[in-house]
Amino acid sequence: MLHKHHGARSPPPHPAEEAFAWSRLVRRCTASQSLAEGKRLHKQIAAAGMDRETVLGNLLVDMYGKCGCIDSALQVFQRIHCRNVYSWSILIAAYARNGHYHQSIQLFRRMHHDGVRPNEFTLSIVLHACSSAGSIADGRLIHAAMDPSHVLFEYVGNALVVLYGKGGDVGSAERVFLEMQHRDPASWTAMVAAYAQNGHYRKAVDVVQKMLLGRAFLDSRAFVVIIDACAVAEDIDQGKEIHELAALSKFEELVAVANALINMYGKCGCLNEAREVFDRMPSRDVVTWTTMIVIYVQNGEPMLALDVFQQMELEPDQVTYVAVLEACGSVGALVWGREIHARLTSALDESSSNNRVFTALVKMYGQLGCVDEAEIIFGRMKCLDVVSLSAMVGVYAQGSDSIRALNLLRRMLQQGFKPNAITSISVFSACSQSGFLHEALLFYSSMEHDYGIQPTEKHVVCMVDIFAKLGWLEQAEALSKELLSWESRVIASSILLAACQVHGDADTGLQVARLVLEWDSDSAAHYVGFSNMCFGCGLAAKHVKSVLFEAVSAWEEVD
């Protein structure tokens, strides 16, 4: 009789079977984005001495890349004993997927130097990386070096059309598009985008119409792309034509297309049309509600924005909160702002990923005059950036605390942050309030050279205001003559009129009055300002009448 030996061990699995089992488990972690489980498996694979095996190594690189761990992906890649084209392609994809486009392009160059020939997958990835990084020249070189047969693959051809479209070379995009033997919906969408992004709206519309009439492959992305382009260009006529096509083909009923239409109408200032699209939608997502709130805020209708927020049926995201907090600051809705702040405190931590929301809270409290509360939130932010620092500089400037505003600017500079255009306006405001002419001149002279801020007419108007308040009226008047736009000239002239009254400079005041009444004859405020200046400087009534008579005569000649 044979006895069963309970202590006997089963034979060890064959290496190929073991590798297959590991592969299946790693793929499962990749699909579920289970990073912790993936790391545990990686340790076991390394302990078994199989992490240098090509297939398993490739799968681990892919897993780490899709979970956002680029450093770990690179470490695994470097340990692979025999790297193949898939090893390189997966690592290049990992860098591109996580926004490291330039490093992705550099890896492609290294792959070329190592004598590894790219396949269609590699080419499509690196071309998209070139597009995203704005490295159009690199993309052209890659295109020139590739085998012409590669363009026949849809995803390579599509990537080239996108590349040339973003680079403004519509002709090359067209040539690639026509060379492609097979085109999928992404191909057509890429060509529509190339036309729309470069202002060829008529051609983009024609392509969409041909696709609809010929029953060619067409998806909602083509409509979203061209509607977004119309929004950027604020081309309402073309946008309405696309809207009609979307409605006829039933694409308007899709949430993504309707969201794009709401945004387009909002950017063009057509709030009624945007609300009509919003109200007709059978279903809405967070983007829908947020877009409606944002366009109300951008078009100076904060109360309507708050009304939509109150009706919102879904959980807001960060963009929603930022827009609503801006609306609260605009209308002085402190109770609402504090209520939203309470919701955010329980929902968000103070990590850098939430900087945008907490910066919006800082700005809101600053607008509402609650500087202490703004300071508390600012002080709790663990990862400051130029946007949050600029917001706090603005809060101090709005609160007439020029010393703190300029001290925070110095802190920014010491920590290596470069001020941006928003910071600059706050700095000039702070200097104007306290009469810090030296600091204002120093910042103005270093803006472009040291900080890369291109001076605008807003900055010139700020300097006019500072000179005028300090009584440097000749310098203020000379600087105002650099202004080109009608709006900026009128603002600067109004500032000068008020300053002439304060400082009793009648001669400069009369010169400015003639100009301001010539530029903006319809504003009653200018006549009041002019009269105040004249009487404040002790000018006789005949001088007032004389200037007004000259202005009226000039208007009659124009008529």
VEXTORLO-71484 format. One line per field, with one value per residue (C-alpha): y, x, z. Coordinates in steps of 0.2 Angstrom, whole numbers. Each point is the difference from the previous one (the first is absolute). Layout:
# VEXTORLO-71484
v = Y ... $
u = X ... $
w = Z ... $
***
This chain:
# VEXTORLO-71484
v = 0 17 13 19 11 16 8 -2 16 4 3 19 8 2 17 4 -5 11 15 -2 0 16 8 -3 8 15 3 -1 14 11 -2 4 14 -10 8 -8 -17 3 4 -15 -11 9 -5 -18 0 8 -13 -14 8 3 19 1 -11 10 -4 2 15 8 -3 8 15 2 -3 14 12 -2 2 16 -6 5 -2 -18 -3 6 -11 -16 5 2 -18 -9 -11 0 16 -1 13 -3 4 17 3 -3 11 14 -2 1 17 7 -6 9 16 -2 4 6 -15 -11 7 -1 -19 -2 7 -12 -14 5 2 -18 -6 -5 3 7 -8 9 0 9 13 4 3 11 10 4 4 13 7 2 8 11 -8 1 0 -16 -8 6 -9 -16 1 2 -14 -13 -13 6 -15 5 14 -13 -5 11 4 6 10 7 6 8 10 5 6 10 7 7 6 11 -10 -4 -5 -14 -6 -1 -10 -13 -1 -4 -13 -10 -15 -3 14 -3 13 7 3 11 9 3 8 11 5 5 11 8 3 10 11 -10 -2 -1 -15 -8 2 -7 -15 -3 2 -12 -13 2 0 -15 -9 -1 -4 15 1 13 5 8 12 3 5 12 8 3 8 12 4 4 11 7 -3 -1 0 -16 -7 2 -9 -15 0 -2 -15 -8 2 -7 -15 -3 3 15 -13 -7 8 4 9 10 4 7 10 8 5 7 11 5 6 9 9 -8 -5 -3 -12 -9 -2 -7 -14 -3 -1 -11 -13 -17 -4 10 -4 10 9 6 8 7 7 9 7 5 10 9 6 4 11 10 -10 -7 -1 -11 -11 -2 -4 -14 -6 -1 -11 -11 -18 -8 1 16 -2 11 11 2 6 12 9 0 8 13 4 1 13 10 2 1 -17 -3 -12 -11 1 -6 -14 -6 2 -12 -13 1 -2 -17 -5 5 -1 14 -9 9 -9 11 16 8 -2 7 14 4 1 12 11 0 5 13 7 0 9 -15 1 -10 -14 1 -1 -15 -10 6 -5 -18 -3 -12 2 19 4 17 0 -2 13 12 -2 5 15 5 -2 11 13 0 2 15 -9 5 -4 -18 -2 6 -11 -15 5 0 -17 -7 6 -7 -17 0 4 11 12 -1 13 -1 3 15 9 -4 7 16 2 -2 13 12 0 4 11 -12 7 -7 -18 2 7 -14 -13 8 0 -18 -7 -6 -3 -9 -8 -2 10 10 17 4 16 -5 1 17 6 -6 11 15 -2 -1 15 10 -3 5 17 -5 6 3 -17 -8 10 -5 -18 0 5 -17 -8 -5 -7 12 -9 2 18 5 -8 8 17 -1 -5 16 11 -5 2 18 5 -7 8 16 -2 10 0 -18 -3 11 -10 -16 6 4 -17 -10 9 -3 -18 -4 14 -11 -3 12 -5 9 16 -1 -4 14 13 -6 2 17 7 -9 8 17 2 13 -6 7 -13 -14 7 3 -19 -6 11 -7 -17 3 8 -15 -12 10 0 -19 -1 $
u = 0 7 0 -3 14 -7 16 5 2 -6 13 5 -9 8 8 -11 -16 6 4 -18 -8 10 -5 -18 1 10 -13 -14 9 2 -18 -6 13 5 17 2 -3 11 14 -2 0 16 9 -5 5 17 2 -2 13 -12 -1 13 -10 -6 -19 -2 11 -10 -16 7 5 -17 -8 10 -2 -19 0 10 17 12 16 -5 -4 17 9 -9 5 18 0 -7 14 -6 -10 -11 -10 -14 11 4 -17 -9 13 -2 -19 2 9 -12 -16 6 4 19 -1 18 7 -10 8 17 -3 -5 17 9 -10 6 18 -1 -5 -18 -12 -16 -17 -17 -4 16 -2 -18 5 15 -9 -14 14 7 -17 -3 17 -1 15 -6 18 4 -16 5 17 -9 -12 14 10 -14 -4 -14 -10 -2 -12 -12 -4 -15 8 16 -9 -12 15 8 -16 -1 18 -1 -17 7 16 -11 6 -17 7 10 -14 -11 14 2 -19 -2 15 -10 -8 -12 -7 -9 -11 16 8 -15 0 18 -2 -15 10 15 -12 -9 15 8 -15 -6 -17 -8 10 -3 -19 1 9 -14 -13 8 2 -19 -6 11 -4 19 6 -3 0 -4 18 0 -14 8 16 -7 -12 15 9 -14 0 18 -2 -17 -7 -18 -7 11 -5 -18 2 8 -14 -12 9 2 -19 -4 11 -6 17 -6 -9 17 7 17 -6 -13 13 11 -14 -4 18 1 -16 7 17 -9 -11 -16 -7 -18 5 12 -14 -12 12 2 -19 -3 13 -9 15 15 17 11 8 -17 -4 17 1 -17 7 16 -7 -12 15 10 -14 -3 -15 6 -18 -6 16 -5 -18 6 12 -15 -9 15 -5 17 15 11 18 15 -4 -18 5 13 -13 -13 12 4 -18 -2 14 -8 -16 5 -8 10 -12 0 19 2 -13 10 16 -7 -5 18 8 -8 2 18 17 14 11 6 -13 -13 10 -12 -15 8 8 -18 -5 14 -5 -19 4 11 -13 -12 12 3 19 3 -10 10 16 -5 -4 16 10 -7 4 15 6 0 1 1 -19 -4 14 -6 -18 6 10 -17 -9 12 -1 -19 1 11 15 13 15 -6 -3 17 8 -9 6 18 -3 -6 16 11 -8 3 -18 -2 -14 -14 -11 -13 14 6 -17 -2 18 -4 -17 10 13 -14 -9 16 9 15 6 18 -7 -12 13 12 -13 -6 18 4 -17 4 19 0 -17 -6 -15 -5 -5 -18 -11 -7 18 2 -16 6 16 -11 -10 16 8 -17 -3 18 -2 12 -13 11 7 -17 -6 15 -3 -18 4 8 -18 -8 -17 -15 -5 18 1 -16 4 17 -7 -13 14 10 -16 -2 18 1 -15 9 17 -7 8 -12 11 2 -18 -6 11 -6 -19 1 6 -12 -15 6 2 -16 -13 -14 5 -8 13 14 -10 -2 19 5 -11 6 18 -3 -9 12 15 -9 -3 -13 -17 6 14 -12 -12 15 5 -18 -3 16 -6 -17 7 11 -14 -11 14 1 -19 $
w = 0 -5 13 -4 5 6 1 -18 -10 -17 -13 -3 -14 -17 -2 -15 10 14 -11 -8 17 5 -16 3 17 -6 -14 13 11 -15 -5 17 4 15 4 17 -6 -15 11 11 -16 -6 16 -2 -18 4 14 -12 -12 -14 0 -14 -11 -15 0 18 0 -13 9 16 -10 -7 17 9 -15 0 19 -1 7 -13 11 4 -19 -5 14 -7 -18 5 8 -16 -7 -18 -4 -16 -10 12 15 -7 -6 16 10 -13 2 19 -1 -13 10 15 -9 -1 -19 -2 9 -11 -15 7 4 -18 -5 11 -7 -18 6 8 -18 5 -14 5 -5 -3 18 5 -14 4 18 -3 -13 12 13 -13 -3 19 3 -14 -8 -18 -7 9 -7 -18 2 6 -14 -13 7 1 -13 -11 3 18 -5 -6 18 6 17 -8 -13 13 11 -15 -4 18 0 -16 5 17 -9 -12 -15 -8 -17 8 10 -16 -9 14 1 -18 0 13 -8 15 11 16 10 8 -17 -5 16 -1 -17 6 15 -12 -10 15 11 -14 -4 -16 7 -17 -5 17 -2 -18 6 14 -13 -12 13 5 -18 -5 16 4 17 12 18 13 2 -17 5 17 -8 -13 13 12 -14 -3 18 0 -15 7 -17 4 -18 -4 17 -4 -17 9 13 -14 -7 17 3 -17 3 18 7 10 11 6 16 -6 -16 11 12 -14 -7 18 1 -18 3 17 -7 -14 13 -5 17 -6 -13 12 13 -14 -4 19 3 -15 6 5 11 7 8 12 -15 -6 16 3 -18 3 16 -7 -15 11 11 -15 -7 16 6 17 7 -14 3 18 -5 -12 14 12 -13 -3 1 0 11 -5 -5 2 -15 6 18 -8 -11 15 12 -13 -2 19 1 -14 8 18 5 15 8 -16 -1 18 -3 -15 10 13 -13 -8 17 3 -19 -4 8 -1 -13 -16 -10 8 -1 -13 12 15 -10 -6 19 3 -14 6 18 -7 -11 15 11 11 0 16 -7 -16 9 10 -15 -9 15 0 -18 0 -18 -5 -19 -9 -2 18 5 -13 7 18 -7 -8 17 9 -14 0 19 -2 9 -12 12 1 -18 -5 14 -7 -18 7 8 -17 -8 14 -2 -19 -6 -15 2 -14 -8 14 13 -9 1 18 3 -9 10 16 -6 -5 16 10 -12 -2 -16 1 2 -14 -12 5 -3 -16 -7 4 -5 -18 2 17 1 -18 3 -16 5 -5 0 17 7 -8 7 17 -2 -5 15 12 -9 1 19 4 -10 -14 -13 -14 1 2 -16 -10 4 -4 -18 -2 2 -16 4 3 17 7 -6 8 17 0 -4 14 12 -6 2 18 4 -8 12 15 -4 -8 -17 -11 -15 -2 5 -14 -13 7 0 -18 -4 11 -6 -18 3 10 -3 6 18 13 13 -11 0 19 2 -11 9 17 -6 -7 16 11 -9 2 -19 -5 -8 -16 -1 2 -13 -12 1 -2 -15 -8 3 -7 -15 -4 2 -12 -13 1 -2 $
***
